[in-house]
């Protein structure tokens, strides 16, 4: 039982259900899982669709359809070689990777990796700042003026001549004679 006590101290949310000399099988006590410092919570399709349902006031079926359409549109654009730009978030584009040599990690023998295309993401400055905790709060729009401004009188647009008149060449002034130095 010393092994199960060790597991309980390391992970108090886990409960051993079978103990042997070689292994301890644990089951999480909390259904949704408890995020630990070493493991991050994964946001997948389900959580994204839930967020769309809450924020956009859509049904889950409509949100799932919007999610799928968004991904399909982005994939189609990348397949066509277009660049997908999401202002404030980042941009996706297709980049060519050249052929290169590498080593097989199992055998250690050299091998070549063929040239290919890959999708590359470049985050926007706003996303970088938000991730690093440097995001500035959004400024609120100034209040609208109480009275509407009077419309300005419009002047007819001045027409420019088709081509400017040629200028006469400026007369050159004679160069001043330099005094000769006497020796």
N, C-alpha and C positions, 0 to 999 in steps of 0.2 A: 504494500500500500504506500510505501514511501514514494514510488514513482507517481502515483495519482495525486498525492499531496503536492508534489513539485509542480505538476501541471496546473493544479488549482491555484497555486500561489502565482504562477506566471500569467495565467489567463483566468481570472475569477469568473468571467462570464461563461466559461466552458464547464461542462459536467461530464466526468468519465462514466461510460456505460459498460465498458469491458476492459479489464486490465490483464495484461500478460507481461512476461519478462521482456518481450521484444517491442511491443507497441501499446499505445493507449488510444482508444477510439473516443473521440470527444464529439459532443453535440452542442451547438450553441443554444443557450437558454433563451435568447431573444430571437424572435422570428425574423425580423428584418435585418439582423446582423448589427454588430457594434463596430463602428469604425475605430481602428487602432492607429497609433501614430505611424506605424510602418506600412499600413495598407490604406490606400485612399479609396473613397467611395467612387464607384464607377457610374457615370451618367450615361445610360444607354437610350435606346429608342423609346422604351416605355416611359422613362422619366421625362424625356423631351416631349413626348406626346402629351403627358399629363400637364406639363408646363404650358403647352400651346392651348390645351383645353381651358386652363384657368385664365391665362392672359388674354386670349382672343375670344372667349365666350363661344366656343365651338363645341359640338358633340365630339365624343372620342373618335367616332368613325370619320368625321370631317377632319379632325386634327391629324389622324393617321394618314388620310388621303393627302392632305396638304404637305405633310412631312415627306411622303413618298414622292410627290410631284416635285418638291424642292430638290431632293437628292437626284431624281431622274434628270431634271433640267441641268443641274450642275455637271452630272456625268456626261450628258450629251454635249455640252459646251466644251468640256475638256477633251472628249474624243475627237471633236472637230478641230481641235487645236486652239480654241479661243481661251482667253484669260477671264476668269470669274473674279470680279471684285465686289466685296461686301464692305462698303464704307464703315469705318469704325471698328471693323473686325479683322479684315485681312484680304488677301487675294490668293487664288489658286491658279497655277499654270502648269503646263506640261513642259518638262525639261528633258533633254537628251542626255543619257549617261553613256559615256564612251566605254569601249571594251577595256578590260583590265585583267591583270593577272592576280591570282590569290592562291592560297593553300587550303587544301581540304583539311578541316580540323580533325577528322578521325585518323586519316592516314598520313597527313603531312605532305602529300605529293602536290606539286604545283599544278594549277589548272587555270583556264581562262574563263572569264565571265563575259558573255556576249554583251554587245551594246543594246540598250533598251531605252524606252521612254518611261518616265515616272512623273507622278503628280507631286508638285512641290507647293508648300504653303508658306506665305510670307505674312506674318502678323502686322496689323496696322499699329501705328504709334499709340493710339488710344487703348488698344488691347494690351500692348506691352506695359503701358503705364498702369492699367487696372490690375494686371497680374502682379506687378511689383509694388502695389499699394501707393502709387503716385498719382492716381486719377484725381483730377481737379473736379470739384462739384460743378454741375452744369449751371450756368447763369440763367436766371429767369428772364423772360422777355420783359422789356420795359412796358409800363402801363400805356395804353393808347391815350392820345391827347383828348381832353374833354370836348373841345370844339373842333370841328373839321377845319382844316386849313383852307384858305381861299385859293381857288385855282389861279395859277399864274397866267398872265397874258402870253399867248404864243405868238412868236414873230415868224414871218415867213422865212423859210430857209434861204440863205444867200446862195446864189449859184456861182460856181467858179467857172472861169473861162476854160475852154477845152484844153488849151495849151498856153503856158505863159509866154509873153512877148519876149523875143530874144534881146538880151542886153548887149549894148555896144561895148566892145572891148575897151578897157580902161587905158588911157594914154600912159605910156611909161615915162617916168621922169628920168632925165639924163643922170647918169651916175656921176657923183662928185669926183673930181680928179684928186688922186692921192698925192700929197706932196712927196717929192723925192728927197731922200736923205742924202746929204752931202757927206763925203768922206773926209 
